[in-house]
Amino acid sequence: MKKAFFILILIILIIFVCFIANKRNTPPNGNSTVVFWTLQLSTFDKYITNIISEFEEQNPGIKVKWIDIPYAEGEKRTLAAVLTDNPPDLINTTPDFSLMLAGKNALYTIDEKYLEQFIPSIKKSLKYNSQYFGIPFYATSAVTLYNKELTKQIPALPQTYDDLFKIDFKNNGNNYLTMINFAENDTLLKILNKYDINSAQTINTEKSISIFKEFKKLFDNNEIPKESITQTHRDALEKFMAGQLAFIVTGANFINMIRENAPAVYKNTGILPQLTGSTNAYDYSCMNFIIPKKAQNKEAALKFALFFTNKENQLEFARLTPILPVNKEALNDEFFYDKTFTSQKKSDNEYFKHVSNSNSDLSIKSRMISAYQLNKLQPPLSDIKNKKELNTISSNYIQQILINNAPIKETLDKFSHDWEKL
């Protein structure tokens, strides 16, 4: 009898706890509430609140509570939240950070059937152990800007890093061929990846050694600033706006900054596709959404994420800010292409030349070039749990080569060994 009474009390307690847990995420009217975090998007308040209102109207059983957090606090706050028993339902973050969380088995996995609307190569970057852990949000793909005055001496504008290495740039002591931010994030790894140098087994090959020799040559000949090993892309942008760099590989989002802060340089700026390597493919950056495994409203969060990234909403966002949609239909819109020219089935180089030489505004040219680049993307380094550590290792070894004159082959052998340990 006592045993039966104890079991009855236990069942009542379990039901009560489940009721409280459900009540915590269910407002009085019985709707489920998707708690939605974004990274520093309060500037687009009207855009986001309109999407939320439209979604709630179409889905009367779901409410969305939007919280925007500072970019600098994103990873710290997300990690802390994901470790709790009641995290946000949908979080805006980066693929690298998402991959780390996926490696800790902290994320809800998503069936591929829900991701058909997205660009395949970008979708694949959100995959770990053959399972999808994120929903793409938006992308960017850098372009190459050049100073027409400083490049007068150059007979042919570069298309690849190999072309860039061959340029004999006559430095007057204050101007440089370019600036490569070796120590910033994964800049160096992205360049190497364009030559299929993307593993512990390829970092010390003959091709890799030859590229590091070219970096060393640029550094020793003062064709890139000495600060290349410590400074960020913002510093490189400042140098370009000061008229000190012949070429810069940068995001389209910085073109308005050049226009506003350095109008004389802007007027004298030309545009090319992003510099490539032997793969002749382009790298990109993207943002994505994740759903924590412990989230209370996973299905509602997924439904909202897919609505947030549909064709119409992606196009509207692209018109508000210089980003690229990850939705296939949105990217195929005339807003991103010169349809008259592309219908003639010209080559990629002919298309880029046509856009670069057109009378369009530099921002429009950048949008058309970067969007076209999403058709041929270099697969990013993936399934690397310790990406930050790898970035730190690569920064350390390039500094040893450039500053300390460390022997390249031996240094890359050490790099390979450290990479293998990761």
C-alpha positions in Angstrom: 0.0 0.0 0.0 2.8 2.4 1.0 4.6 1.5 -2.2 1.5 2.2 -4.4 1.0 5.5 -2.5 4.7 6.5 -3.1 4.4 5.7 -6.8 1.2 7.8 -7.0 3.0 10.8 -5.4 5.9 10.4 -7.7 3.7 10.4 -10.8 1.9 13.5 -9.5 5.3 15.3 -9.0 6.4 14.4 -12.5 3.2 15.7 -14.0 3.5 18.9 -12.0 7.1 19.5 -13.1 6.2 18.9 -16.8 3.3 21.3 -16.4 5.5 24.0 -14.9 8.2 23.5 -17.6 5.6 23.8 -20.3 3.9 26.7 -18.7 7.3 28.6 -18.6 7.3 28.7 -22.4 3.5 29.0 -22.9 1.8 32.3 -22.5 -1.7 32.5 -20.9 -3.5 32.3 -24.3 -2.0 28.8 -24.9 0.4 29.8 -27.7 4.0 28.7 -27.8 6.6 31.5 -27.7 9.8 31.3 -29.9 12.6 33.2 -28.2 14.7 34.6 -31.0 18.2 36.1 -30.6 19.9 38.1 -33.3 23.4 39.7 -33.4 23.4 43.5 -33.5 20.5 43.8 -36.0 18.5 46.5 -34.1 19.2 48.9 -37.0 16.7 46.7 -39.0 14.0 46.9 -36.3 11.2 47.6 -38.7 12.2 44.9 -41.1 12.4 42.2 -38.4 9.3 43.3 -36.5 7.3 43.2 -39.8 8.4 39.7 -40.5 7.5 38.6 -36.9 4.0 40.2 -37.3 3.4 38.5 -40.6 4.6 35.2 -39.3 2.4 35.4 -36.2 -0.6 36.3 -38.4 0.0 33.3 -40.5 0.7 31.1 -37.5 -1.8 32.0 -34.8 -0.5 29.3 -32.4 3.1 30.8 -32.3 4.4 34.0 -30.8 8.0 35.3 -31.4 9.9 37.2 -28.7 12.8 39.0 -30.4 16.0 39.9 -28.4 18.9 41.6 -30.1 22.3 41.3 -28.4 25.7 43.0 -29.1 27.9 41.1 -31.6 30.9 41.2 -29.2 28.8 39.3 -26.6 27.2 36.9 -29.0 29.4 33.8 -28.4 29.7 34.2 -24.7 26.0 34.7 -24.1 25.1 31.9 -26.5 27.4 29.4 -24.9 26.0 30.3 -21.4 22.4 30.1 -22.6 22.9 26.8 -24.5 24.3 25.2 -21.3 21.1 26.0 -19.4 17.9 23.9 -19.4 15.9 26.8 -21.0 17.9 28.3 -23.8 16.5 30.6 -26.6 14.8 28.6 -29.3 16.5 30.2 -32.3 19.9 31.9 -32.2 21.8 33.9 -34.9 25.5 33.1 -34.9 28.5 32.0 -37.1 29.2 28.6 -38.7 32.5 28.2 -36.8 30.9 28.8 -33.4 28.0 26.6 -34.4 30.4 23.8 -35.4 32.0 24.0 -32.0 28.5 23.6 -30.3 27.6 20.8 -32.7 30.8 19.0 -31.7 29.6 19.2 -28.1 26.2 17.6 -29.1 24.4 20.8 -28.0 22.4 21.5 -31.1 19.2 20.2 -32.6 19.8 18.5 -36.0 17.8 19.4 -39.0 16.5 17.1 -41.7 17.8 18.1 -45.1 14.3 18.2 -46.6 13.8 21.5 -44.7 16.9 23.0 -46.3 16.1 22.6 -50.0 15.6 26.4 -50.5 19.2 27.2 -49.7 22.4 27.3 -51.9 23.8 23.8 -51.7 27.5 24.7 -51.1 26.5 27.0 -48.2 24.1 24.5 -46.8 26.9 21.9 -46.7 29.1 24.2 -44.6 26.5 23.7 -41.8 27.1 20.0 -41.5 28.8 18.0 -38.9 29.1 14.2 -38.8 26.8 14.0 -41.8 24.0 15.9 -40.0 22.9 19.5 -40.5 23.1 21.7 -37.4 22.1 25.1 -38.8 19.9 27.2 -41.1 21.7 29.6 -43.4 20.8 33.3 -42.9 22.9 35.4 -45.3 26.3 35.5 -47.0 29.0 37.8 -48.2 31.7 37.2 -50.8 34.6 39.7 -51.0 35.6 41.5 -54.1 38.9 43.1 -55.2 39.1 46.9 -55.3 42.0 48.7 -56.9 43.4 52.2 -57.0 43.5 53.2 -60.7 46.4 55.7 -60.1 48.6 53.2 -58.3 47.9 50.4 -60.9 48.8 52.5 -64.0 52.2 50.8 -64.0 50.7 47.3 -64.0 50.2 45.8 -67.5 47.5 43.3 -66.5 45.2 43.4 -63.5 45.4 40.2 -61.5 42.8 37.5 -61.3 44.6 35.1 -59.0 47.1 35.4 -56.1 49.7 33.9 -58.6 49.1 36.9 -60.8 49.5 39.2 -57.8 52.8 37.5 -56.9 54.2 38.2 -60.3 53.6 41.9 -60.2 56.8 44.0 -59.9 55.4 46.9 -57.8 57.5 50.0 -57.7 57.2 51.1 -54.2 57.8 54.8 -53.4 58.2 54.1 -49.7 54.6 54.8 -48.7 52.5 52.8 -51.1 52.0 49.1 -51.2 50.8 46.4 -53.6 48.3 45.1 -51.1 47.8 44.2 -47.4 47.1 40.6 -46.3 45.9 40.4 -42.7 47.7 37.2 -41.9 46.8 37.1 -38.2 43.1 38.0 -38.5 40.7 35.1 -38.1 41.1 32.6 -40.9 42.4 34.9 -43.6 45.6 32.9 -44.3 43.7 29.6 -44.2 41.2 30.9 -46.7 43.9 31.9 -49.2 45.6 28.5 -48.8 42.3 26.7 -49.2 42.0 28.2 -52.7 44.9 26.0 -53.6 43.4 23.0 -51.9 45.9 23.4 -49.1 43.5 22.7 -46.3 44.8 19.9 -44.1 47.7 18.7 -42.0 48.7 16.6 -45.0 48.8 19.5 -47.5 50.2 22.4 -45.4 53.8 21.3 -46.0 53.6 20.3 -49.7 55.7 21.9 -52.4 52.8 24.1 -53.5 52.3 25.3 -50.0 56.1 26.0 -49.6 56.1 28.0 -52.8 53.2 30.2 -51.6 54.8 30.9 -48.3 58.0 31.9 -50.2 55.9 34.4 -52.2 54.5 35.8 -48.9 58.0 36.2 -47.6 59.1 37.9 -50.8 56.3 40.4 -50.6 57.2 41.1 -47.0 60.9 41.5 -47.5 60.5 43.7 -50.6 58.1 46.0 -48.7 55.3 45.3 -51.1 53.0 44.7 -48.2 53.1 46.7 -44.9 55.0 45.2 -42.0 51.8 45.6 -40.0 50.2 42.9 -42.2 51.1 40.3 -39.5 49.3 42.1 -36.7 46.6 44.4 -38.0 43.0 43.8 -39.1 41.1 44.4 -42.3 39.9 47.8 -40.9 43.5 48.9 -40.8 43.9 47.7 -44.4 40.8 49.6 -45.4 42.2 52.8 -43.7 45.4 52.4 -45.8 43.3 52.0 -49.0 41.3 55.1 -48.2 44.5 56.9 -47.7 45.6 56.0 -51.2 48.4 53.7 -50.0 47.3 50.3 -51.4 47.1 49.3 -55.0 44.7 46.4 -54.3 42.5 45.3 -51.4 40.3 42.2 -51.1 37.3 43.3 -49.0 33.6 43.1 -48.5 31.1 45.0 -50.4 29.8 46.5 -47.1 32.9 48.7 -47.0 32.3 50.4 -50.3 30.0 53.0 -48.7 32.6 53.7 -46.1 35.2 54.5 -48.8 32.6 56.7 -50.6 31.8 58.7 -47.4 35.3 59.0 -45.9 37.6 59.1 -49.0 35.6 60.5 -51.9 38.7 61.2 -54.0 39.9 57.6 -53.6 36.4 56.3 -54.3 36.2 58.2 -57.5 39.5 56.6 -58.6 38.6 53.0 -57.5 38.0 50.1 -59.9 36.6 46.7 -59.1 37.6 43.1 -59.9 36.4 39.7 -58.8 37.9 38.2 -55.6 41.4 36.9 -56.2 41.4 33.1 -56.5 43.9 30.3 -56.5 44.4 27.1 -58.5 40.8 26.0 -57.8 39.4 29.1 -59.5 36.7 29.3 -56.8 35.7 32.0 -54.3 35.5 32.0 -50.6 32.6 33.5 -48.6 31.4 34.2 -45.1 28.0 33.5 -43.8 25.7 33.8 -40.8 23.3 31.2 -39.7 20.7 30.2 -37.2 20.9 27.4 -34.7 18.3 25.7 -32.5 19.7 24.4 -29.2 19.0 20.8 -28.4 17.4 21.9 -25.1 15.1 24.5 -26.7 11.5 24.2 -25.7 10.0 25.0 -29.1 12.2 23.4 -31.7 9.6 22.8 -34.4 8.1 26.3 -34.1 11.7 27.8 -34.2 12.5 25.9 -37.4 9.3 27.0 -39.0 10.0 30.6 -38.1 13.6 30.4 -39.4 12.5 29.0 -42.7 9.9 31.8 -43.0 12.5 34.4 -42.0 14.8 33.2 -44.9 12.2 32.8 -47.6 12.7 34.5 -51.0 10.7 37.7 -50.2 12.3 38.3 -46.9 15.8 37.7 -48.2 15.3 40.0 -51.1 14.0 42.8 -48.8 17.0 42.4 -46.5 19.5 42.5 -49.4 17.9 45.8 -50.5 18.5 47.2 -47.0 22.1 46.2 -46.6 24.9 44.9 -48.9 24.5 41.2 -48.0 23.8 38.3 -50.3 20.8 36.0 -49.9 21.4 32.3 -49.3 17.9 31.4 -50.6 18.4 30.1 -54.2 15.3 31.8 -55.6 16.2 35.2 -54.1 19.8 35.0 -55.4 18.4 34.4 -58.9 16.5 37.7 -58.8 17.3 40.4 -61.4 18.5 42.6 -58.5 21.8 40.6 -58.5 22.4 40.1 -62.2 22.6 41.7 -65.6 20.1 39.3 -67.1 20.6 40.5 -70.6 24.3 39.7 -70.5 24.0 36.4 -68.6 21.4 35.1 -71.0 24.0 35.2 -73.7 25.9 32.4 -71.8 29.2 34.2 -71.9 32.2 33.0 -69.8 32.6 34.0 -66.2 35.6 36.2 -67.0 33.5 37.9 -69.8 30.7 38.6 -67.3 33.1 40.0 -64.7 34.7 42.2 -67.3 31.4 43.4 -68.6 30.3 44.4 -65.0 33.6 45.9 -64.0 33.7 48.2 -67.1 30.0 49.2 -67.0 28.8 52.6 -66.0 27.0 51.3 -62.9 27.7 52.6 -59.4 30.6 50.7 -57.6 28.1 49.3 -55.1 26.0 47.8 -57.9 29.0 46.4 -59.6 30.1 44.8 -56.3 26.6 43.3 -55.7 26.6 41.8 -59.2 30.1 40.4 -59.0 29.8 39.0 -55.4 26.5 37.4 -56.2 27.9 35.7 -59.3 30.7 34.4 -57.2 28.3 32.4 -55.1 27.8 30.1 -58.1 31.4 28.8 -57.7 32.3 28.6 -54.1 35.4 27.0 -52.5 34.3 24.5 -49.9 35.3 25.9 -46.5 37.4 24.0 -43.9 34.8 21.9 -42.1 34.6 19.4 -39.3 37.4 21.1 -37.4 36.3 21.5 -33.9 39.2 23.6 -32.8 39.1 26.3 -35.5 40.2 29.1 -33.2 43.3 27.1 -32.2 44.1 26.4 -35.8 43.8 30.1 -36.6 46.2 30.8 -33.7 48.7 28.2 -34.9 48.7 29.5 -38.5 49.2 33.1 -37.2 52.1 32.0 -35.1 53.9 30.2 -37.9 53.5 32.9 -40.6 55.0 35.3 -38.1 57.9 33.0 -37.5 58.5 32.9 -41.3 58.1 36.6 -42.0 59.7 38.2 -38.9 62.1 35.6 -37.6 63.2 34.3 -41.0 62.4 30.7 -39.8 63.2 28.1 -42.5 59.9 27.6 -44.5 60.0 23.8 -45.0 60.9 23.0 -41.4 58.3 25.5 -40.1 55.6 24.1 -42.2 56.5 20.6 -41.0 55.9 21.8 -37.5 52.7 23.4 -38.6 51.6 20.1 -40.1 52.4 18.3 -36.9 50.4 20.7 -34.7 47.5 20.6 -37.2 47.4 16.8 -37.0 47.2 17.0 -33.2 44.0 19.1 -33.5 
